[in-house]
Amino acid sequence: MRYLKRSNPVQAAADLETQDTVLKLLQDIEHGGESVVRALNERFDHWQGDVLVSSESIDSAVKKLPQSVKDDLKFAHQRVSNFACQQRDSMQEFESELSDGLIVGQKLIPVSTAGCYVPGGRYAHAASAIMSIATAKAAGVENIIAATPARGTSGIHPAILYAMQLSGATKVLAAGGVQGVASLAYGLFTGQKADVIVGPGNRFVAEAKRVLFGKVGIDVIAGPTESLVIADDSADARIIAADLAGQAEHGVDSPVWLVSTSEKVAIRVLEEMPRTIAALPEPARGVAANAWRDYGEIVVVEGREEAAKVSDDYAPEHLHVQAEDLEWWLGKLKNYGSLFLGEETTVTFGDKCSGPNHILPTRGAARYSGGLSVSKFIKLVSYQRMNRDAVNEVAPVAARISRLEGMEGHARSGDVRLQKYFPQRDYDLGGDVVHWTDDE
């Protein structure tokens, strides 16, 4: 394995500062409530309007959108929603009799309230609104509260509002950053506290979700967007460069990586990247240039086995294979947020409209976690019931294990049932047993 280009990341001295800032803001919001959120909206986003967006305001904003934009968002919504519904259908409830009289089962229960955070900084992330809200809707969530920044006197971008409305948001909050996440968690402006908060955001949003985890569920603690391409000698260097540059425009700290079994292709990509980035308009050009300079990497490996191992070590958010024998790669690769197979697809399609969710694990979390799915909004819970024949079989074992562990109170929960249901029988219960009488 040999690097043609290595990353040179800027030291993130801002992490501790971010933690301190977020903790202070969350404490202020928890104590001061809605008035603090309004003040932070004005301070950070210059927004002085209502936080809870009325249906009339949404309808008015949506009317400004060209029909072509609505049609495109409908296209994306249909595919994201269909994929999420198929995920939901793949999850099954069941009931089974493990032994005579011992009935066990599994239920799928949607959370009551989902908080969907939609970023709204440099770009109008209408696709992100669809990804989170439509997935919660497919999961069967009753209350879906969306939060996103409002900018100056313009408010929320009409395309984001339309995507929220189309996807099934029940309430919309004009609040971004820490105050948006806190409003979802504390139930501000709606009276409905989120059971789970999902959606990407900047480092302050990510840190707020991390701090609040436990009080609410979260999807992932997202870092900067990252993308890795695996290429062999059949790959097109210009297409790879376009794909890497496209992902680098997410942010100045967005890593983009190439792992290639072909040194020739890798060198061509290295030569092509500056030209590809230079052809972008601002601000994308400056953002992508910084990301490529500081976080871009090109690795040359000896064969596909080594390429797969290197990729799994990176555990990228997005993994795009531009190589032959795609079925081999599908079977071999293990660690990724979402996998894109072949030149014909691209991360851009997944980011915007092809169907699978684009809210994905970063910073190596793909080693143990997948992306946002309907399962994030559904509690998979179990139940059981028994008749007395099952108690006769299970209770003595439970009592003995309890006493083995030193948990006498647990053991007696079994003892008392055996004495009530089978008073004439003797059992090995693993120790001295207290016998109850009717008087006791």
NUVEX-727455 format. One record per residue: residue in one letter; x, y, z of N, C-alpha, C in turn. Coordinates in steps of 0.05 Angstrom, whole numbers, plus 5000, padded with zeros to 4 digits. Example, Ala and Ser with C-alpha at 12.3 -4.5 7.8 and 13.67 -1.06 7.14 Angstrom:
% NUVEX-727455
A526448865156524649105156526449345156;S525749555142527349795143525850015157;
END
This chain:
% NUVEX-727455
M501749765000500050005000501850255000;R501250434982502850674978501150924974;Y501751134988500251384985501451554963;L499751634944500551844925499852114937;K497952124954497252364969496152294996;R497152425016496152385044494752635054;S492952585072491452815084493352955103;N492653215107494153375126492053545141;P490453405158488153545170489053755189;V487453965189487854195208487154095236;Q488854155255488254075282485754205292;A483854045302481254155310481354245339;A482554475344482654585371479954685379;A478054695360475454805366473654605381;D474454355384472654155396471854225424;L473754295441473154355469471454615470;E472154805453470555055452467654995444;T467354805425464654735416463054605439;Q464354425454463054295477462154505497;D463954685504463254885524460955065514;T461055145489458955315478456255175478;V456154925470453654775468452554725496;L454154655515453254605542451954855554;K453255085550452155335560449455405547;L449355365520446855425507444555245515;L445154985518443054795527442054865555;Q443954935572443055015600441255255599;D442055455583440455695581437655635570;I437555465550434955405538433255235557;E434455045571432954885589431655055611;H433155255620432155425642430355645632;G431055765609429555995599427455935578;G427555695567425355605549425155765523;E422755805514422255915488423356195483;S423456355504424456625500427456625493;V428956435504431756405498432056315469;V430456135460430556035432430056275413;R428156435419427556675402429956855401;A431256895424433557075425435856955409;L436256695411438456565396437956575366;N435356545358434656565330435556845319;E434957045335435657315326438657355326;R440057245346442857275349444457135326;F443756885321445256725302444256745273;D441556765270440456745243438956995235;H438857195252437557455247434557405240;W433357215253430557155249428957245273;Q426957415268425257515290422357425287;G421857255268419157165263418256945282;D415956835277414856615293416656365290;V416956225313418455975312416755745301;L414355725311412455515301411255625275;V411955495253411155585227408255505221;S406555685214403755625209403355485182;S401255345180400655205155400155415133;E399055645140398655865121401255965110;S403255995127405956085119407255885100;I406855625107407955415090406655425062;D404055435062402555445036403455685019;S403755915033404556155018407356125006;A409156005021411955965011411955764988;V410355554991410355344971409355444944;K407455644945406355754920408555894903;K410755974916412856104902414655914886;L414355654891416155464878415155404850;P416955384831416255294804415255004805;Q413454934787412454664787414654454781;S416654544766418854364760420354284785;V420654464804421954404829420254214845;K417654264846415854084860415953804849;D416053784822416153524809418653374816;D420853514817423453384825423353284853;L422253444871422153354899420153124903;K417953134887416152904887417552644878;F419252674857420752444847422452334870;A423952504883425652414905424052294928;H421852424935420152324957419052054951;Q418152004927416951744920418951524924;R421451564916423451354918424451314946;V424851534961425751504989423551375005;S421051455001418751345016418351055009;N418550984983418250704975420350524988;F422850624988425050465000424550425029;A423750645043423150625072420850435078;C418750445061416550265065417349965062;Q419149915043420049645039421849555063;Q423349745074424749685099422849605121;R420649765124418649715144417449435140;D416849365115415549115109417448875115;S420048935114422048715119422248655149;M421248835166421248785195418648635202;Q418848435218416548265223416048235253;E413448245260412648155286412247855285;F412647725308412147435309411347355337;E410147115338409446985364410146695361;S411446585381412346305380412046165407;E411545905406411445745431414145605434;L415845705451418545595454418445315467;S416545275484416045015496413145015505;D412144785514409344765521408544985541;G406745155533405645365551407345615553;L409745625540411445865541411246005514;I409646225514409146385490410846635491;V412346675470414046915468413347055441;G413947315440413347465416414947715413;Q414747835390416048085383414048275371;K414148525381412448735370414148965360;L413049105340414349335329412649575335;I413649755352412049985361413450245353;P412250405335413450665328413650845353;V415751015354415851215374413551415370;S412751555391410551735388411251995374;T413652105380414452355368417352345358;A417752415333420352425322421152715316;G423552795323424653055316426553025292;C425953165271427553155247428953415242;Y431653415246433153665242434053675213;V433553905200434353945172436254175170;P438754125162440654345160439854555139;G440654805143439855015125441955235123;G444455155124446555355123447255445095;R449555345085450555425059448755345037;Y447355105040445654995019442854965030;A440954955011438154895018437654595017;H437854465039437854165040435054055039;A433654095017430953975014431053675015;A433153555003433353265003433553145031;S434953295049435253195076432553185091;A430853385084428153385096426653135088;I426853055063425452815053426652575067;M429252555069430552315080429652255108;S429452455125428752405153425752385157;I424252575146421352595151419852365138;A420452315112419052095098419651825111;T422051795122422751535135421251505161;A421051725176419451715201416451655194;K415451775173412651725165412251435157;A414151325142413851045134413950855158;A415350945179415550785204412950785220;G411250975214408650995228408651185251;V410651375252410751575274408351765272;E407051805294404651975294405352275293;N407252365308408052645309410852675298;I411152825276413752875264414253175264;I416053255281416653545284419253605271;A419253785252421653855237422754125246;A425354155247426554405255428754475235;T428954725227430954815208431355115212;P433755215205434155505209432555675190;A431755905200430556115183432656335179;R432956435155435056625149434056905145;G434957085163434257365160431357415157;T430557585139427757645134426557445114;S428257275102427257085082425856845094;G426556775119425356535132426556275121;I424956065123425855805113425555795083;H427555665070427455645041424855495033;P423455605013420855475005421155184996;A423455114984423754834976423954645000;I425154745022425254585046422454555058;L420954775059418254755070416554575053;Y416854575027415254395010416054105015;A418554055017419553785023418453685049;M418453855069417353785095414353725094;Q412953895080410053855077409453595062;L410853555040410453325023411053065038;S413053075055414052825069412352755093;G410752945103408952885125409553005152;A411053225153411653355178408953465190;T408553415216406153515228406453795239;K408953865246409554145256412354215246;V412754475241415354575231416254795250;L418754785258419954995275422055145260;A421955405260423955575248426055615269;A427855425273429955435293432155245285;G434555355282436755185274438855155296;G440955015291443154995310442354865336;V443754945357443154835383440354895392;Q439355135386436555195395434455035381;G435054955356433254775342433154495354;V435554385359435654125371434454125399;A435054335415433954345442430854375441;S429854525422426954555420425554295415;L426854125398425753855393425853685419;A428153695433428553525456426753605479;Y426353865483424853965506421854005500;G421053965475418254005468417354295467;L419254475462418554755462416854825437;F414955005441413155105420411054905410;T411454645417409554445409408354295432;G409654285455408754125478409253835474;Q410753755454411253475448414253425447;K415353305468418153235469418853015449;A420953045434421752835415422752595430;D421952355421423052105431425752045419;V426052135394428552095379429052345361;I431552425359432252645341434152545320;V433552605295435252505273435852745254;G437852695238438552895217441353005221;P442653085199445353195199445353485207;G447753585212448053865219450953925224;N451554175231454354255236455354145262;R457754225270458954115294457354185320;F455954415320454454485343451954315345;V450754255322448354075322449253795331;A451453695320452453435328453053415358;E454253625368454953625397452453645414;A450453795406447953815421446653545422;K446553395400445453135400446952945418;R449552965418451252795435450652845464;V450453095472449853165500447153075509;L445153095491442453035497441752735495;F443652585484443152295481442752165509;G440652015511439851905537437152025545;K437052295544434452425547432652365522;V433952365500432652285475434452095460;G433251935441434851775424435951945401;I438051865389439151995365439851795344;D440251885320441151705299444151655301;V445751845294448651835296449652105304;I452152105315453452365320455152415295;A454052565277455152585250457552775249;G459652685236461852865230461652965201;P463753085191463653185163463152955143;T461853015122461252815101463952705090;E463952445085466352315075465652115053;S467452085034466851905011469451775002;L469251504996471551354987470851214961;V472651224942472251084916474350864914;I473450624907475250404900475250384870;A477650384858477850374829479950174820;D479350044797481349874784482149994757;D483649844741484549964716482350014695;S479849924701477649974683476250234688;A477050364710475650614719476450854702;D474651044701475051294686475951514706;A478351614702479551804721477952064722;R476852154700475252404700472752374716;I471452144714469052094730469652084760;I471851944766472651924795473252204806;A474652364790475252634799472752804804;A470852774785468352924788466852834813;D466852574819465552464843466852564868;L469552554869470952644893470552944898;A470753104876470453394879467553454888;G465653304877462853354884462353314914;Q463653104925463253064954464953254971;A467253344960468853534975467453804979;E465553874962464254134965462354144989;H461953915002460353915027461554105048;G464154105051465354265072468354255070;V469654455082472654465081473954245096;D472454105113473553875128472353615120;S471353595095470053345085472253175072;P472852945083474852765071473852625046;V475552615026475052455002477452284996;W477052034991479251844988478951674963;L481251594952481351404930483151174937;V482150934934483750694938483750554911;S486150524898486250424871488150194869;T487349984854489149764847490849834823;S490250064810491750154786493250414792;E495850404791497450644795496850844773;K496450744748495950914726493451084730;V491250954738488751094744489151294767;A490551204788490951384811492551634803;I494551604787496051844778494352034761;R492751914744490952084728488952234745;V487852104766486052244784487452474799;L489952414807491552624821491952864803;E492352814777492753034759490153184752;E487953034753485353144744484053304766;M484553244792483153374814483353674813;P485753794811485854094810484254214788;R484254094764482754204742479754184747;T478953954758476053914764475054104784;I476654144805475754334826475754624816;A477854694800478054964790475655034772;A474454834760472154884742469554934757;L469554884783467054934799466655224804;P464155314807463655594814464155624844;E464455874853464555934881461755924893;P461355854918463355794938464355504937;A463155334919463955054918466955024912;R468055194895470855164887472655194911;G472255404927474055444950473755234971;V471255154975470754944996472054684987;A471654594962472754344953475754344952;A476854574944479854604943481054564971;N479854684991480954655018480554365028;A478254245022477753975031479753785018;W480253814992482153634978484953674988;R485753924992488453985002488953865029;D487053885048487553805075486653525082;Y484553425067483353165075483352965053;G484253035029484252845007486452645009;E485952395001488052185000487752014975;I489951914965490051724944491951494952;V490851254952492451024961492550824938;V494950724932495250514912495750254927;V494250044919494549784932495149574911;E495949334920496849124901494548964888;G492348944901490148784890487548844904;R485448704895482748774906482448684935;E483748464943483648384971484648604989;E486948714982488048934998486349184996;A485249234973483449464970481049444989;A479849204990477549155008478349195037;K480749095045481649125072482149415080;V483449565061483849845067481249995069;S479349935051476750065053475350005079;D475349755087474049685112475349825136;D478049865134479350015156478450305157;Y478050425133476950705132474050715142;A472550505137469650495143468250755135;P468250815109467251075100464251105101;E463351345102460451405101459351315074;H460551415053459751335026462051165013;L461450945001463450774988462450714960;H464150794940463450764912465450584899;V464550364888466350174874466150224844;Q468350304832468450344803470550144793;A469649894792471449674785469849444773;E471149254762469849014751469048814772;D467248634765466348424783464948534808;L462848684803461548824825460348634846;E459548404838458448204857460548124877;W463048104869465148034888465448244909;W465348504901465648724920463248724938;L460848684928458448684945458648474966;G459748244960459948024979462248064998;K464348214990466848235006466848465025;L465948705017466048945033464148925057;K465049035080463549005104462949275118;N464749465116464449715132463949955115;Y461450045114460750285099457950365108;G457350625103454650725109452750655087;S453650705062452050625039453950565016;L453250355001455050254980453850324952;F455550424935454850494907456550324888;L455150164872456549964856456450034826;G458850084815458950134786459150424779;E460250474756460550754746457850894742;E455750734735453250854728451850994752;T452450904776451251044799453351234810;T452551394830454351584843453051674869;V454751764887453851854913451752084910;T452152244890450252464885447352364882;F447052134868444352024864443151944891;G444851824908443951744934443351984952;D445052194950444652434966441952564960;K441052544935438752704927436152554923;C436252324909433552224901433351934894;S435451774895435151504884433551314903;G433551364929431851204947433051134974;P435250994976436450935002437251195017;N437251185043437551425059440351535057;H440651795058443251915057444252015085;I442751965106443652035133445151795143;L447851815144449551575147451751615168;P452951395177454951415198457651525186;T459051675202461651785194463751725216;R466151805211468351775230468751485239;G468451295221468951025228466550875241;A464351015245462050895258460750685241;A461450675215460350465198461450185205;R463450175223464349915233462249775249;Y460349935261458349815279455549915274;S455250095255452550215252452050265222;G449450255215448550325188447350595188;G446150665166444950925163442150945174;L440951175172438151215181436251035166;S434550905181432450735170429950745187;V427950605178425450605194425950485222;S427950315224428450185250429250385271;K430250615264430950825283428450935297;F426250925283423751035294421850815306;I422850575306421150355315422450205338;K420950165359421950015382421349715377;L423349555377423049265374422949155402;V420549075411420148995438419148705439;S419548575462418748295465416548275486;Y415148045486413247985507413147685511;Q412047615533411847325539409447275558;R408347035556406346945575406646645578;M405746545601406146255608403546145620;N403245885617401245745633402745605656;R401245465672402545355696404445125690;D403944975668405744765660408544885654;A408545125641411045255634412445355659;V410945445679412045535705413445295718;N412245065717413344825729416144765717;E416544825691419044775678421144995682;V420145245680422045475680422745565708;A420845575727421345695753423645565768;P423945305769426245185784428945275772;V429145285746431645365734432245655740;A430145825738430546115745431346145774;A430145985792430846015820433745925825;R434545705813437345615817439345815806;I438845915782440746115770440846365788;S438546455798438446685815440046645840;R439846415853441446365877444446335871;L445046225847447846205838449046485837;E447446675828448346955825448147115851;G446946985872446647125897444247315898;M442247265882439947445880437447295891;E437347295918435247145932432447245926;G432147515923429547625917428447525891;H430247495871429347385845428447095849;A430046945864429346665867426646625880;R425946795899423446755913421046825896;S421446985875419247035856418446775843;G420346595838419746335827418646145848;D419846155872419045975894416046005900;V415146255903412446295912410346195891;R411046205866409246105846409145795847;L411445675850411445385852409945285876;Q410145425898408745345922405745385919;K404945585904402045635900400945435880;Y402345395857401145225836401544935840;F403844855854404544575857405344525886;P403544555905404344535933405244265941;Q404644055927405343785935408043695923;R409143855906411543765892414043875906;D416243715904418843795914420643875891;Y422044095895423844195873426644245885;D428644215868431344305874431444595866;L431444775885431345065880433945195886;G436045035891438745155894439445265921;G437845205942438545315968436245285987;D436545406011434345396031432045566021;V429745446021427345576010425445666033;V424545906032422546006051419845916042;H418245786060415645696053413545886065;W411645966048409546146057407045986064;T405546086083402945976090400846176083;D398346096083396246276077396146506096;D396846456122396846666142398846886135;E401146796124403246986118402447156093;
END
